[in-house]
């Protein structure tokens, strides 16, 4: 993720600050979600990650595996509900990963978490592209494909981050290797789209 959209404080390091990756490995039915705190520094920590899903899919039909983690943070709480979770009051999201902000259990610099997500019911045949949907409008900034709240910036400040707005990686689609969809600040999505068009 590459921009601070709320008028708060951006993380101190260079973007991307947080990198969620979704990969279906070319096989419908399950995807891998990997979240890396790419360039967070010092005491910076993620308290929430917000994602979307195809409106035809009931988020409750997403089954998350136990997490694989790099770091000593507490497992996030996963909440699933259509257009329920608001990032800074802006936009409504379907998936929320809530991370601990307690000392010693935060999701901070140099850490990562990975899940296997299996699609059930309405999510049978789940693929990475099912996550490339904008948040439902709710006033304020956005909509965005994903959002996150970063705390512990500088002297106890925080900010809301997202991918650059208005960039749809499927505006002129070509097959991605292994079905990888990247939601990242630092990923040159615009450049990739221009290359696809040219």
NORFEN-V900722 format. One line per field, one symbol per residue. ss: DSSP state (H for helix, E for strand, L for the rest). Layout:
BEGIN
ss->???
END
This chain:
BEGIN
ss->LLEELLLLLLLLLLLLLLEEEEELLLLLLEEEEEEELLLLLLLLEEEEEEELLLLLLLHHHEEELLLEEELLLLLLEEEEEEEEEEELLEEEEEEEEELLLLLLLLEELLLEEEEEEEELHHHLLLLHHHHLLLLELLLLLLLLLEEEEEEEELLLEEEEEELLLLLLLLLLLLLLHHHEEEEELLLLHHHHHHHHHL
END
